Amino acid sequence: MSEEIFVGIDVAKDHVDVHVIPGGQAFSCPNDGKGVDSVVKRLKKKSPELIVIEATGGYERDLLVALKAKQLPAVLVNPRRVRDFARSIGKTAKTDSIDAFVLAVFAQKVRPQVRPIASDQERVLKELSCRRRQLIRMRTAEKNRLPLAGYQGVHGSIKSMIQALDKQIGDIEKDLDDIIKGDSDLCEKDQLLQTVPGVGSNTAKALLSQLPELGTIANKELASLVGVAPMNRDSGKMRGHRMITGGRAHVRSALYMATLVATRCNERIHEFYKRLVDGGKPKKVALVACMRKLLSILNSIVRKRMSYQEVFA
């Protein structure tokens, strides 16, 4: 029997480092069109079991698309997860070649699940959603500076910047609306999500752009992906408090705001929240439980392609 081959790829702006195990073959290529083609051709010949790439904020995109186009099993992983794994195997030093080796070992030992690559539409939605958040943070910072500006020229400059940011945010929101309305599948999901009391247009956009798995995986897996699943903290006879950790912070923030509204206007969530609080649960714990419940409802609605009223008729 031939040995299973695992590959780790560390991606930088200008180059990529590749490590293959077993065998310990390592090489580096420029992170450009020719370099990416070279990496894909060399790995295609090896028929690897799994290729793990560390997410680097976008520099890995072309390589990942090229690998997927050749039906190679490539998966992106969270850098923090890999760094924790590196420490666990005693690799505290950090260079690009060491990182590639650690990623290969991570692929061999952990074997993260390969997921379908995001479509062009999903990538555009995600980028626009990300840019909208950046602009909103910039606008908030400018609004906080406005009351402190004593000189009229500075005050006028800040006001002009706020107006410019308002326009850009509005333009991006229009682009998001146009993309969703122009795609029948996204448009249907958007309308279904907004049938849930507490879920508005911004929450629906955040879910569609940042959580494409909605409606395709189990509730527990989805809760873990978002970061609202309770994690055990037990040792021996000690039973610690369950806590949430990790996940997709931007989705969790949108879900949190929707849940706050839902505890007041959504009868099902309101009753669930009240029952938990009356039973002695701290309000924050009850709210996180409501976030999980709301996420499960949204998952069910998208999976069944039915409105909230139809699901709970």
N, C-alpha and C positions, 0 to 999 in steps of 0.2 A: 504493500500500500504506500502511496506517495504521502509525504508529510504535508500537513496543512500549512499554508503560508500566510503570514500576517504582516501588514505593512503599517508603519507610522509615518506621517508626513507633517513636518513643522513648516508653516507658511509664514514668510516675512514679506515685506513690501517688494523687495528686489529679488528674492530667491526662495526656493523651497529645498528643504533637506528631507531626504527619504531614507528610511531604515527598514530592511527586510529581515524577518526571522522565520524559521531558523536559517543559519548561514551567516548572518551578520553583515550582509551586503549593505553598503551605505553609499549614497551619492547625492550631489547637489546640482540643481539646475536653476537658470534664471526664471523668475516669475513673470514670464511674458508668453506670447503665443507659441514661439518655437520651443521654449522650455517646457511648457505645459504639454505640448504634443509629444515631446521626448519622454516625459514621465509616464504618460498614458500608454505609449507604445511599449515601453520596457515593462510596465506592470501587467499589461494585457498578456504578454508572453508567459508570465508566471502564474496566471489564474489564481490570484490570492483568495483566501477564504474571507478575509475582511480587511478593509483599509480604513484607518482612523485618522481624521484630520482635526486639528484643534481650531476652533472658531477664532478668527482674528479680526472680526469687525468688517469683513468684506473682501480682504485680500485673497481669501480662499475661494471666492465664488466661481471664477473661471475654471479653476482646476476641478472643483466639485462637479460642475456642469459637464466638463469634458469626460470625467471618469464615469459619470452616470450615463452619458451618451453611448459609451462602450459597454454598458451593462456590467460595470465593475461595482462590487459591493462596498461603496464608500459611505461613511457616516461622519457627521460633525459632532464633536463633543465639547462640553463646557470646560474651559481652561482650568477653573477652580477644581473641578473633579479630577482632572489629570494631575494637577499639582499635588493634591492630597494623596493620590495614588503613588506619585513619585517619592514622596516622603516616606510612605509606608514600606517601600522597597529599598530605602536607604539612599535614594538619589537626591541629595540636597543641592548639588551643583546644578547650574542651569546654563546650557549653551544650546544653540540650535540643533547640533548633532545629538546631544544628550536628550533633548526634548523629543526628537524623532525616534530615538531608541525607546524612550519611555512610552510613547504613543503606540509603538509596535507591541511592546509587552502588555500594555493596557488592552489592546485589541485581542491578544491571545488569551489573557486571563479573565477579562471582564466581558468581552464580546457584547458590546452595546448593540441594540437593535437597529437594523438598517431601516430607514424610513424613506418614502418617496420624496424626491426633490420637489421643492416648491415650484409652481408654474410661474411663468413670466408675470401673469396677472397678480399672483400672490406676492411676488417680490416687489412689484410696483406699489401695491397696497401697503406693504410693510414699510417701504422706504418713505412713502408719503406720510404714513402715520407717525413714524419716527421723527420726521422733519417737523410735523405739527407740534409734537411734544417739545422739541428743542425751541421752537419759536415761542411757545407758550411760557416756557421757563425764562426766556429772554425778556418777554413782555412783563412778566411778574417782577423780574429784577428791576426793570426800568420804572415800573409803577411804585416800587418800594423806594426808589431814589427820588422820585418826583417831589414828595413833601419836604425833602431835605435840601432841595436846590434853592439857594438864596438869590443868586445872581440870575437876572431875567433871561440872559442869553443861554445859560445852562438849562433853565426851566423850559425854554422854548425848544432847545435841542432834544430834551427828553420827551417832550410832548410829540415832536415830529417823529421821533423814533417809535413811540408807541403807536402812532397812526400808521406808520409804514408796516409795523409788525401785524397790526390788526388786518391790514389789507392782504398781507402775505398769508396769514392764517385763513382768512376768508377764501382766498384763491385755492389753497390746498384742500380746504373742506369741500369746495365746489368740484375739484378734481376727483376727490374720493367719491362724492355723490355720483359723478358722471360715470366713473368706472363701475360702481356697484349697479347703477341703473342700466348700464350697457351690457351687463352680463346677466342672463336670465337666472342662472343658478345662485349667484351672489344676491341678486335682487330678491329672489324668493326667500332666501335665508334671512336677509335683512328685515323683510316684512314680518316673517314669523317670529324673530327674536323680539321685535318691538310690540308684539301682542302681549308680552309678559309685563304685568304691572311693575313698574320700577325700572324697566329697561328702556332707555331712550336711544336716540340716534347715535350719540357719541359712544355709548357702551357697545352698541351693535357693531359700529365701525371698528372699535378696538378688538372685539372678538373675531370679526371676520378677517382682520389684517394680521393679528398676532396669534390666533389660535385656530389654524386651519384644521386641526384634528377634531374640532367640535363636531359631534354627531357620528364619528367614525370609531371611537374607542370607548371602553367601559368607564363608568362613572369614577371608580376608584383610581384608575390610571389617569384620568383627566384631572382629578383633584390633585394628584401628586405632581402632574406636569405643571399645573398652575401654581402649586405651592400652598395649598390649603388643606392638605391631608395631615392629620395628627400623627406625629412621630413619637414612638415610645422612648422613654428615658428611664429605664429600669436597670438595676444592678443588684443581684442577690435578693435580699428581702426588701430592698428599697424600691418603692414605686414612685417615680417622679411624675411631674406634670407633663402631659402631652403638649407638644409644641409644633408649630408649623415652621418650615424652613425651606429655602431654595425656591425653585420654580420661576415662573415668568412674572417679574415684578410689575410690568406695565399692565398685563392682563389682570393681575391681582388688584391693582389700584382701581381699575375701571369696575371690577366686580364688587369691590368694597363700597364704592359710591352708590352703585346700583342697589346693593343690599341695604344700605342705610335708608334709601327711599322705599324699598320694598317692605321693610319692617313697619312702615306706616301705611302704605297704600295697597300692598298685596296681602290679601286676607290669609292665604296659606302660609306665607313667610311670617306675617305678624303673629299668627296663632302659635307657630312653632317657636318663635323668639320668646313670646310671653310664657309659654310652658317651660322653657329652659330656665328663664330668669326666676320664675315662681318656684321652680324646683331647686333653686340655690346656686345655679351656675353664674359665675361672674359675667357681666355684660359683654366683655370682649370675647370670652369663650363662646357665649351664645351667638354673638355676631359672626364669628368665624364658622360656626356650625351652620348658620343661615347662609353664609357664602357658599358652602359646600352644597347645601340643599338647592339653592338657586342655580348653581352650576349644573347640578344633575337635571333640573327641570329644563334648562336651556339645551343640554345635551340630548335629552329625550325629544324635545320639540324639533330640533334639526334632524335627528335620526329618523323620526317618524314622518317628517314633513307635514306636521299638523300644527295649528295655532294653539296657543295656551288654552283658550276656551274649549277647543275640540279635545285636547288631551285630558282635561279635567272636567269634562262635561258630566 
